[in-house]
Amino acid sequence: MQEVSGWVAKLTDMVLAYAPKLALAIIVLIVGIKVINKLATLARRAMEKAGISNNITPFLSSILGISLKVLLFFSIAGMVGIETASFIAVLAAAGFAVGLALQGSLSNFAAGIIILIFRPYKAGDWIEVNDKFGKVEEIQIFNTLIVTPGRKTLIIPNGQVVESIVTNYSEKGFIRVELNVTMPYAESFPKVKEIIMEVLQGIPNVLEDPEPEIGIETFDSHNIVLAVRPYTHPDNYWDVTFAAHERIKAAFNQHGIQVAYSEGVEMGSIGD
């Protein structure tokens, strides 16, 4: 009986010693899971608003939720007195091995996370990366998909994007259309400038602010080369370009402006 009483006393002492920690751990577990699920939901909604693919947002939000739950598990284990050093060592070794095997993929994945956080661009933006120009169609886990004006889909690894200079033409909401137009030396520049400005003001999607810019760029052996610079939304770049070519040519014909072409200079060619 004394031996049984001793075991009961030890068990009672153990329960009394661990009960508060266990109760606190259970409370932290319940509250922690609810908070983590809420954070994962908020992260998923934020990614959807940012234009991230619906095929990716569940995956990323799941990774976030699992990572936070693992941290929660180690925190609770430490609260109740369980040694976590061995678990951490095993996970670290496994993570190191996986990291070596998937070094390139993990680099692109990490770059994708950086893009999502700092948002140098989003779906629908017109960007230029490594001399490749196009509209962002989708930001995937490992790659960014852009569609060129020629309807080609380019798949660019996110690691290359992060390491390169990215030009975002949609950031300011407008882009400058760069045209070169030639006029003969016999014509008056103020007159030709007025004609071109009137043409630009009549083209849909040419912005009033910033105002179109027209000036003399250089002198050719047969012509004066004018720089014509209207502004428009990136989505309307080519529509404005083609309309400007057509209408300026028609206006020149209407006003009897004869343009002599010299080698290497074409009316309405897009500048560099």
N, C-alpha and C positions, 0 to 999 in steps of 0.2 A: 504493500500500500504506500509506503513511503517513497518507493521508486516511482510509482505512478503519480503520486502527488508532486514529485520533483519534476517529472516531465510536463505535467499540467502547468506547474508554475513557470517553467521555462517557456512553454508555448504561450502562456498568458503574457509574459514579459515581452516575447517576440512580437505578439500581436499589438500590444500597447506601443511598442517601439516603432513598428512599421505602419500601423494603421493610419496615423496622420499623413505620413509620406505617401502611402498608397491612395488615400482619399484625395490628396492634393494632385497626385499624378492622374487619377481618373478625371478630375475636374479639368485639369490642363489638357488632357487628351480630347475630351468632348468639345471644349471651347476651341482648342487648336484646330481640330478637324473642320469645325464650322467656319472658322476664320479663313483657313486655307482654301476650302471650297468656294467661299465668297471671293477671295482674291483671284482664284483661277477663273471664275466666271467674269469678273471685271476685266481681267487681262484678255480674255477671249473677245469680249465686246469691244475693247479698245483696238485690238488687232483687226477686227471686222470693219470698224470705222476707218481704220488706216488703209483699207483696201487690200489687206492680205487675203490670199486665197482661202476659201472655206475648207479646202482640203488640208491646209496647214494649221489653221488656228486651233482645231481640237488637239492636234499633236503637241503644239507648243504649250497650250494651257495644261495638258496632261503632264508634260515634263515638269512644268512649274509646280503643279500640285504634288507630284511624286517626290520631287526634290525637297519641298517644304515638309512633307510628311516624314521623310527620312530624318531630316533635322529634328523634327518634333519627337520622333522615336528615341533618338540619342539623348535628347534633353530629358525626356521622361525616365529613361533608363538610368541616367545619372542622378535624378531626383530620388529614386528608390534605392540607390546604392549599388546598382549593377555596374561592373567594370566594363567600360566601353572601349578601352584602348585596343584590345585584340580585334574587335569588330572594325574599328577604324583602320587598323593596319591591313587587314584582309581587303577591305574596300579600296584602300589606297593602292595596294599591289595590283588588284584587278583593274582599277582605273588606269594605272600606268601601262599595263599590258595592252588594254584596249586602245589607249591613246596612241601607242606606237603603231598598232596595226591600222588605225584609221586616221593617221596624222593629217593627210590631205583633206579628207572629208570633214574632220572635226574643225580644221582651219576654216573651211568654207561655211560650216555651220555656225561657228563663232562669229564669223564676219556677217552672216545673215542676222544674227541676234543684234550685232552692233548697228546694222542698217535699220532694223526695226525700232531700236531704242532712239537713235539720233536722227533718223528719218531724213537723210540727205535728199531723198526722193520718195515718191509714193506711186502707186498704180495710177496711170493716166498722165504722168509727167513726161515731157520730152527731155531726154538727157543725151549727153555724149560721153562715152567712156572708151578710152584707148582708140580714139578716132572712129568709133562706131556710134552712129546717131540713130535714134529711134524713140518710140513711145513705149514707156514701161507698161507691159501687159500684165505681169504677175511677178511678185517677189516670193520665190520658193525657199525651201529650207536651205538648200545648197547653192542655188543659182538665181539669177535675175533674168527674166525673159523680156526682151524689147523687140518691137516690130518696126522695121525700117520703113521709110516712105515708099520703098519698092515692094512692100508686103513680105519681106523676108523676116523670119523669126530668128533672132540671135539669142543663144543661151550663154550667158556670161557667168562664170563662177564668182560667187560673192567675195571670195578671197581676193580676186583680181580687182574687183570694184573698190574694195576698201583700200587697196594699195595704190590705186590710180587717182588721177585728178578727174573728178566728176563735174561736168558742166550741166547745170539744171536750167533749162530754158523756160520752164514753167513757174519757177520760184517767184518771179516778179509779176506774173500774170500776162506778160506780153513779150514779144520777140521782134527784133528788127529785121525787116526784109531788105537785103542788100542787092540793089540793081545798078547796073551801069548803062547809061543811055548816051548816045553820041549826037552831037549837033554840029552843023557846019560853022566855020568861022564867020561867015557872012551874016548869020542870024544874031539877034540880040539876046544875050543871056537872060536879062530880066523878063523879056517876053516869053521865052521858052520855059523859064522857071514858073511863071504864072500859069502857063498852059498845063504843065505837068502837075502843079499843085491842084488846079481845078479838076484834073482827071482823078487824082488820088482821093480828093474829097468826095467824089462820086462813086467810089468803089466800096461795096459793102464790106464790113469788118475791118476797114482801115481805121485805126484809132485817132481820135482828135487830140488825145493826151496820152502819151507824148505826141507832139505835132510832127508830121513828116519833115524830113530834112532833105534839102536839095542844094547841091553846091558843085563847083568845078573840082574834079578830082585830078585831072592831068590834061596835057595837050598832046595830041597825036599829030602826025604829019598832015593829015587830011581833016581831022575833026577835033572838036573839044569834047572830052569825055566827062560826063556828068555823073555824080554820085547821087542816086535817088534812094532814100531811106525811109519808107513808111514803117509804121509799127502795127502789129496785129497780135491776136492770140495765137499761140503755137499751133493749135489745131487748124487754123485758117491760113497757115503760111503759104502753102502751094496755091490755094484758091486766089489769094491776093497777088501772088507772083504772076500767075498766068493772066489774071485780069489786068494787071498793070501793063504787062507786055502788049496785050491786045489793044487796050484803050489808048495808051500813049502812041502806039503806031497809028491808030485811027485818027487821033487828034493831030498828029504831025501831018498826015495826008490832008486833013480838012483845012489846015492853015498853010498848006503849000510848003512845008518845011522839007527840003530835000536832004537826005542823009547820005553822005558818001562813006562807004565802009572801008576801013583799012585792015590789013591783015592782023589777026589776033584781037580785034575789037568787034564785038557784036552788040547790037542794040538789045538792051534788056538782059544781058547775061548776069548771072548771079555772082556777086563778088565772093572772095575767099572768106 
